[in-house]
Each structure stands twice: as structure tokens, then as C-alpha cells.
Amino acid sequence: MSSASFGTPGRAGPPDSEARPGPAARPARRRRWSTVAVWVGAVGSPVLLELVMLARLPGPARFVFPMLAMLLPWLLLRRHPFAGLAALLVGLFMLTTIDPDPPAADPMLPGLPGPSARIDDTGYSMGNLLALRELHIAVMVLAIGWVAVHRPRRVSIPFAGVALAVQVFFLFAYPVINLDFGTIVVVLLAVVAWVIGHSVRQRRQFTATQREQRTARAVQAERLRIARELHDMVAHNVGVIAIQAGVGARVIDSQPAEARNSLTAIEATSRDTLAGLRRMLGSLRQSDPEAGAAPLGPAPGLAELGTLVDRAAQAGVRVTLARSGDIELPPDVDLAAYRIVQEAVTNVIRHAGTDRCRIELCTTDTEVRIVVTDDGSGGPVGTGYGIAGMRERVALLHGEFDAGPAAAGGFRVAATIPVPA
């Protein structure tokens, strides 16, 4: 009997993966429900505050539950500060507009409060409401400071301004205390809270910047140490290779065995040098977190200029290439020339604001001349790393470099790199 006969005829059940959610779906579902709960609690906090006040709870509960309802909008302050602020302000409005309970009348003088008249344990006197209102203002002030700590000034300043303006408006619209004194106190508290919060934020940013700078200095120091070790190792091993090669050249005719030993020593020293270079350059690559994976293909050269022109055309810049000379260049000169052209074209695409540029490339037995011009907006040489990187690359090869606005408009990059004999 086949396994299909155990199922319901003509109806295929859903796969297990579709019938029940997997473990990966459960955290996402919990996050959605928690987000919904946060929004419902925070947005509904003014209504909850109103209901708690109208319920006239007995004993301390009539103060504890209103305070808890005041704190619910804090759940929104981190990701949605203005939504949390709106909930806080609506709660303050409800507190401000609630009427106090009248005191009990004197039985001897109907209609007038007696000398021992007081509010019972389930009511709110004017003093109770004023205390709750002041507590809510304190919550608002703390919210201003908290937002100033965790959000940038473009958020914290409007947040504090709106909160302060609405609070002052409520003081004038529903006066219960001295207006001048109340306004001064509220303004001072809001300003002090924002200043303290912003100072804490700046201190944290300064500490983070110092930590990054210390890390960068440590990485730089390690790279300098590796560079010194690399220099010492290469210099020593190349010296050994040169000596062994000289010995082998002198005795190759008279003492073939000694020449063979010299070649064996050259081979061993070369392999050790290559292994050391791989280790040290690999550690340099790993110590740079922004470098990414090292390219495994061959280094690009001027032979790749056609691909570069096509990529520039895809980016919206038509490149005219004028090339003369077809000399095979040393790898370092070939790579440097390609990188200079690549960076210059990249600058045209990003900054020139034009749809065309021209590359003039001339290679001879003695030098490589590169000129990249455009008819864009031009402007002075910026402070970015592109121009500085090109100048440094040319200087390492003992060439000449110039970059700046062209006389006829636009921008001009020119480089001359000597070709070793």
C-alpha cells in the first residue's frame, strides 16, 4: 500500500513548513506584538489617566495609578519621540482640565463647608490635582533631558521647544498658581534639563571619538612595527641572495658543486622571504577593518581602460580616449597610471556635474603622460583623499602631478610618470 492512501482522498495536506511557523518566525511575531503593545499603551495613556482619575480609587492607589499612566508614553520616546511627546501633552491637558472634588458641607450650615471639612479618601482636592500636575511637568522635564541625551539637536531642540511652549500655554490658560513664578520655574527646568542632556550626549560622543582615535593609533603603530620588521627581513634576505649569487657566478666554472650550494641557498632564502611577505602583508590586510576582502585577480592596468570607459558611460559620462604609444610598462607604473585615470574619471562622475570628459594618454620608452580634462563646474582642489592619493602615488614613482581648474573652464588632472630604463 502506498503512503498516499493514508491521506484524505483528493486533498493534499500542506507541508509542515507551511502548516506551522518555524523557530525563526516566532521572534518576529513576538516583536510585532510587543510593538503593537507599546503603541497601544503609550497612545492610550491619556485615556487611561482620565479613567483612573474618574474611577476615584481608594487610598494610595488614586496617586500610584495616575503616576504609572504618566510614564507609559516613555515607551515611545526612543524611536518616536514626538509621538511620545503628544501623549504626554494630552495627559497634561486632561490633568489640567479635571475639576477638583468639593469639600463636604457643614451639617449646621448647609451649602457652606464646615471648619473640619475635607475631601474623603477617594476624591481629589485642588492640592492633590496641583501635585499631580506638577509631577506630570517633572515627567515632561525628564523627557526633555532624556531626548537630549539620546537624539541629535535637530530632534531634541524642537522636542524641548514644543514641550515648553505647550506647558507655558497651559499655565496661562488654566492658572492655579502665580503665573510669573510658574512660568520662570518651568522655563528654567526645561532649559537646564536640555543643557544637561546635551552635555551628556556630547561627552559620550567625545569618549567614542577618543576610543576610535586610540584604536586607529594602535593600528597605525602596529603597521609601522610590521613595516620595520618587513624592511629588516627583506633587506637582510636580499643581501644574502646577492652574496650567494655573486659567489655562484664566480665559482660556477671551477667549482660547480659550490655554485649548486649557492643556488640552493638562494632558493631557500627566497622562499623564506616570500613566506614572510605573505604573512606580514596578510596581517596588514586583516588589521584594516574597512579594506574588505583582498582581490584575488590580477592587478588592473592600462589594458583595462576600455572597461573603465564603458563603466563611465553607464554612469552617464561619455569618455573620449586619445591614446598614443603601445609600450609594455613595468607593473608598478602600469598600475599607477591606471589608478590615476580611474580616480580622475571617478571625480568627474561624482563632482564635475558634466556628461563628458577627455583622457589623453601617451606612453613612450621614458615616461607616461596622462591628462584628464572635463568641462564641468571646476572649482578649487578639495580636501578629499582622491587628489592626495593620486599625488602620493605619482610621488612614489618620482613623477610630476598637477590638478586644478583648467584655463578654459572645467578641471584638469595631469601626471607624468618616468619609466625606468
ABEGO torsion letter per residue (X at the ends): XBAAAABBBGBBBBBAAAABBBAAAAAAAAAAAAAAAAAAAAAAAAAAAAAAAAAGBBEAAAAAAAAAAAAAAAAAAAABAAAAAAAAAAAAAAAAABBBBBBBBBAABBGBBBAABBBBAABBBAAAAAAAAAAAAAAAAAAAAAAAAABBAAAAAAAAAAAAAAAAAAAAABBABBAAAAAAAAAAAAAAAAAAAAAAAAAAAAAAAAAAAAAAAAAAAAAAAAAAAAAAAAAAAAAAAAAAAAAAAAAAAABAAAAAAAAAAAAAAAAAAAAAAAAAAAAAAAABAAAEBBBABBBBBAAAAAAAAAAAAAAGBBBBBBBBEBBBBBAAAAAAAAAAAAAAAAAAAAAAGBABBBBBBBBBAABBBBBBBBABAEEBBBABAAAAAAAAAAAAAGBBBBBEBBAAEEBBBBBBBBBBX
